[in-house]
Amino acid sequence: MSVPVTRSAAIVGAGAIGAWIGDALDRAGWRVSMLARGETLSVLRTQGLCVERAGETRRCRPRAGSAAELGAHDYVFLAVKAQVLPSLAPQLAALIDSSTVVISATNGIPWWFFHDFGGSLANQPLQSVDPGLTQERTFPRKRTLGSVVHASAKVAGPAHIQVVAADRLILGEPDGALTERVQEVAAGLRDGGINTEVTSRIRLEVWAKLWGNMNMNPISALTRCGTGKMLANPQVRELCSRMMEEMQACGRQLGLELSMTPADRIAVTQRLGDFKTSMLADLEAGRPLELAPQLGAVVEIADRLGVPAALCRSILGLAQLLC
């Protein structure tokens, strides 16, 4: 009788989304480690990870420490802010061996987006995403999965997370293949209670999420307004729509056609009610903004494709003055 193999996962980022993923894999019986430091590391080691979800409060005890302390794992989830990864990547090498699979769970355009993509931007790294190519050098090109998170969670305290709303997590191989590894990760997340889908077009899912974020996030930071007040203004709605049209022009050249209209996408956000975008929350907390991997990446892609993107460029310039 064969003994089931227990998989290991290292979660880089013990914040809201990383804790949600780590808790789910722990529920599924995986061996979970969390990269952490400071007070969060202390709490993880002494009290464990506390996650409130769907009316339940659960505590688990993942290993916690630095990459050197935790060592290599079967899977590594990158759940930190995208702008942190260029400087953090070299420190993560100890988590990765010859069989480790890396899963990017950050917002914006990931470093692997144009790997073997085809077309005019094939294999071109983006300066806005991976300056110095530290991610390109650290993470295994042929053992990388993409993911898109549609969930809202907040940090109630060190190693204490509240899941506000969890829609789904989408996984996929960059080449669209339905591999054993992507199915294994999806099964683990599902066993842990996360609604997980596998797609053959993970780039399109990344592009679709960014399509809304790259305009509403920086505009909310500039105006200090939640989405309700911001999108109630017809001039702001028009600005968001025009920025989305500029990104759509890039998408048409890349074969990333979206089925929604800008008005449809804005209506989706409006139905969610009035909330702070992640960029506004970061601004108010004094944290760095995700400008480069979100709007900065769109402007850089437009430049390389020869697509005019005057509004995206102007909002990027204004938002950079906040940093």
C-alpha positions in Angstrom: 0.0 0.0 0.0 1.6 3.3 -1.1 1.9 6.1 1.3 0.6 9.5 0.1 3.3 12.0 -0.6 3.1 15.1 1.6 4.0 18.2 -0.4 5.8 21.2 1.0 5.1 24.9 0.2 7.0 28.0 1.3 4.9 31.2 1.4 6.9 34.3 0.7 4.9 37.0 2.3 3.0 36.5 5.6 0.4 39.2 4.8 -3.2 38.8 4.0 -3.1 36.8 0.8 0.0 34.7 1.8 -1.7 33.8 5.1 -4.9 32.8 3.3 -3.0 30.5 0.9 -0.8 29.1 3.7 -3.8 28.3 5.9 -5.5 26.5 3.0 -2.5 24.3 2.2 -2.1 23.5 5.9 -5.7 22.4 6.0 -5.0 20.2 3.1 -2.2 18.5 5.0 0.8 20.1 3.2 3.9 21.1 5.1 3.8 24.8 5.1 6.6 27.3 5.8 6.3 31.1 5.9 9.0 33.6 5.2 8.7 36.3 7.8 10.7 38.7 10.0 10.2 41.1 12.9 7.1 40.9 15.0 5.3 38.7 12.5 8.1 36.1 12.7 8.0 36.2 16.5 4.2 35.7 16.6 4.4 32.9 14.1 6.9 31.1 16.2 5.2 31.6 19.5 1.5 31.6 18.7 1.2 30.4 15.1 -0.9 31.8 12.3 -4.5 32.9 13.0 -6.9 33.1 10.1 -10.6 34.2 10.3 -12.6 32.9 7.4 -16.4 32.3 6.9 -17.2 32.7 10.6 -14.4 30.4 11.7 -11.2 31.3 13.5 -8.4 28.8 12.9 -4.8 28.6 14.2 -2.0 26.6 12.6 1.7 26.3 13.3 3.7 26.7 10.0 7.5 26.8 10.2 8.7 30.4 10.0 12.0 32.0 9.4 14.4 33.2 6.7 14.9 31.5 3.3 18.2 30.1 4.6 16.5 28.7 7.7 13.6 27.2 5.8 15.5 25.6 2.9 14.2 24.2 -0.4 10.5 23.3 -0.9 8.4 21.6 -3.6 6.5 24.8 -4.2 7.2 28.5 -3.5 4.3 31.0 -3.5 5.3 34.6 -4.1 2.7 36.6 -2.2 4.5 39.9 -1.5 4.0 43.2 -3.2 5.4 43.1 -6.8 7.6 46.1 -6.3 9.5 44.2 -3.5 10.4 41.2 -5.6 13.4 42.7 -7.6 15.4 43.3 -4.4 14.0 40.3 -2.5 14.5 37.7 -5.3 18.2 37.0 -4.7 17.5 36.3 -1.0 15.0 33.5 -2.0 17.5 31.2 -3.8 17.7 29.0 -0.7 14.0 28.0 -1.1 14.6 26.7 -4.6 16.3 23.5 -5.8 16.3 21.6 -9.1 12.7 20.6 -8.8 11.0 23.5 -7.1 8.0 25.1 -8.8 7.5 28.9 -8.2 4.0 30.4 -8.3 3.6 34.1 -8.7 0.6 35.5 -6.9 1.4 39.2 -7.1 -0.6 42.0 -8.8 0.5 43.6 -12.1 2.6 42.1 -14.9 4.9 39.4 -13.6 8.5 38.9 -14.8 7.6 35.7 -16.7 4.8 37.3 -18.8 6.7 37.5 -22.1 8.6 34.2 -21.8 8.1 32.3 -25.0 5.1 34.5 -25.7 5.6 35.1 -29.4 5.2 38.3 -31.3 7.3 41.5 -31.1 7.7 41.3 -27.3 8.7 37.7 -27.0 11.2 37.1 -24.2 11.6 40.8 -23.5 11.9 41.7 -19.8 10.3 44.8 -18.6 12.4 47.4 -16.8 9.4 48.5 -14.8 8.9 44.9 -13.5 12.4 43.4 -13.2 15.1 46.0 -13.1 18.4 44.3 -13.0 16.9 41.0 -14.0 17.1 39.6 -10.5 13.8 37.7 -10.8 14.9 36.3 -14.2 18.1 35.0 -12.7 16.6 33.6 -9.5 13.3 31.9 -10.5 13.3 28.8 -12.7 12.1 29.7 -16.2 10.6 26.3 -16.9 9.2 25.7 -13.5 7.0 28.7 -13.0 3.2 28.9 -12.7 1.0 32.0 -12.9 -1.9 32.8 -10.6 -4.5 35.5 -10.2 -6.2 36.1 -6.8 -9.7 37.4 -6.6 -10.1 37.8 -2.9 -10.1 40.5 -0.2 -8.4 40.0 3.1 -6.9 42.3 5.7 -4.2 42.0 8.4 -5.8 42.4 11.9 -2.4 42.1 13.5 0.9 40.2 13.2 0.2 36.7 11.8 -3.6 37.4 12.3 -5.6 37.6 9.1 -9.3 38.3 8.3 -10.6 37.0 5.0 -13.3 39.5 4.0 -14.4 38.0 0.7 -13.0 35.1 -1.3 -14.1 34.6 -4.8 -11.5 32.4 -6.5 -7.9 31.8 -7.3 -6.9 31.0 -10.9 -3.8 29.0 -11.7 -2.1 28.2 -15.0 1.0 27.3 -16.9 2.4 30.1 -19.0 2.2 27.7 -22.1 -1.3 26.7 -21.3 -0.5 23.0 -20.6 -2.6 21.0 -18.1 0.4 19.6 -16.2 0.6 17.4 -13.1 2.1 20.2 -11.1 -0.6 22.7 -11.8 -3.3 20.1 -11.0 -1.5 19.2 -7.8 -1.4 22.8 -6.5 -5.0 23.3 -7.5 -6.1 20.2 -5.7 -4.3 21.2 -2.5 -5.9 24.7 -2.5 -9.3 23.2 -3.2 -8.8 20.7 -0.3 -8.0 23.7 1.9 -11.2 25.5 1.0 -10.1 27.9 -1.8 -12.2 27.9 -4.9 -9.5 27.2 -7.4 -9.7 27.2 -11.2 -7.1 26.0 -13.8 -6.9 28.0 -17.0 -5.1 27.5 -20.3 -4.8 31.3 -20.7 -3.3 32.6 -17.5 -1.8 35.6 -19.3 -5.3 36.7 -20.3 -6.4 36.4 -16.7 -3.4 38.5 -15.5 -4.2 41.1 -18.2 -7.9 41.2 -17.3 -7.3 41.9 -13.6 -4.7 44.5 -14.4 -7.1 46.2 -16.8 -9.2 47.5 -13.9 -6.4 47.9 -11.3 -4.0 50.0 -13.4 -6.4 53.0 -13.6 -8.6 52.8 -10.5 -5.7 52.1 -8.1 -3.6 55.2 -8.9 -6.6 57.5 -9.4 -7.9 56.5 -6.0 -4.5 57.3 -4.5 -4.3 60.6 -6.2 -7.8 61.6 -5.1 -7.7 60.0 -1.7 -11.2 58.6 -2.5 -12.8 55.2 -2.2 -14.2 53.6 -5.3 -17.8 54.7 -4.6 -17.1 58.4 -4.5 -14.5 58.2 -7.3 -16.7 56.3 -9.8 -19.8 58.4 -9.0 -18.0 61.3 -10.8 -18.7 61.1 -14.5 -15.4 62.8 -15.4 -13.4 60.2 -13.4 -15.4 57.4 -15.0 -14.6 58.8 -18.4 -10.9 59.0 -17.5 -10.9 55.3 -16.3 -12.6 54.3 -19.5 -10.1 56.1 -21.7 -7.1 54.6 -19.8 -8.7 51.1 -20.3 -9.1 51.8 -24.0 -5.4 52.6 -24.2 -4.5 49.3 -22.6 -7.0 47.5 -24.9 -5.1 48.9 -27.9 -2.0 47.1 -26.5 -3.9 43.9 -25.9 -5.1 43.8 -29.5 -1.5 43.7 -30.7 -0.6 41.0 -28.1 -3.6 38.8 -28.8 -5.1 39.5 -25.4 -8.6 40.5 -26.3 -11.0 41.1 -23.5 -14.7 40.3 -23.8 -15.9 43.2 -21.5 -16.2 46.9 -22.3 -14.7 49.5 -20.0 -18.2 50.4 -18.9 -18.9 46.8 -18.0 -15.7 46.6 -15.9 -16.4 49.9 -14.1 -19.9 48.6 -13.3 -18.4 45.5 -11.7 -16.4 47.6 -9.3 -19.4 49.8 -8.6 -21.5 46.8 -7.6 -18.9 46.0 -4.9 -19.7 49.2 -3.1 -17.4 51.8 -1.7 -14.0 50.5 -0.7 -10.4 51.6 -0.6 -8.2 50.3 -3.3 -5.0 48.5 -2.3 -2.9 51.5 -3.6 -4.9 54.0 -1.5 -4.5 51.8 1.6 -0.7 51.6 1.0 -0.5 55.3 0.6 -2.3 56.0 3.8 -0.1 53.4 5.6 3.1 55.0 4.3 4.0 51.9 2.2 5.5 51.9 -1.3 3.0 51.9 -4.1 2.6 49.2 -6.8 2.9 51.7 -9.5 5.7 50.2 -11.6 4.4 46.6 -12.0 0.9 47.9 -12.7 0.6 51.2 -14.6 4.3 51.5 -15.2 4.3 48.2 -17.0 1.3 49.2 -19.2 3.1 52.4 -20.2 6.3 50.5 -21.0 4.4 47.9 -23.1 2.6 50.7 -24.9 6.0 52.4 -25.7 7.4 49.2 -27.1 4.4 48.5 -29.2 4.2 52.1 -30.5 0.7 52.6 -28.9 -0.2 56.1 -27.9 -1.0 56.1 -24.2 -1.1 59.7 -23.2 -3.6 59.4 -20.3 -1.9 56.3 -18.8 1.4 58.2 -19.0 0.0 61.3 -17.4 -1.6 59.5 -14.5 1.6 57.5 -14.0 3.6 60.7 -13.8 1.2 62.3 -11.3 1.1 59.2 -9.1 4.9 59.0 -9.1 4.9 62.3 -7.3 3.2 60.6 -4.3 6.1 58.3 -3.8 
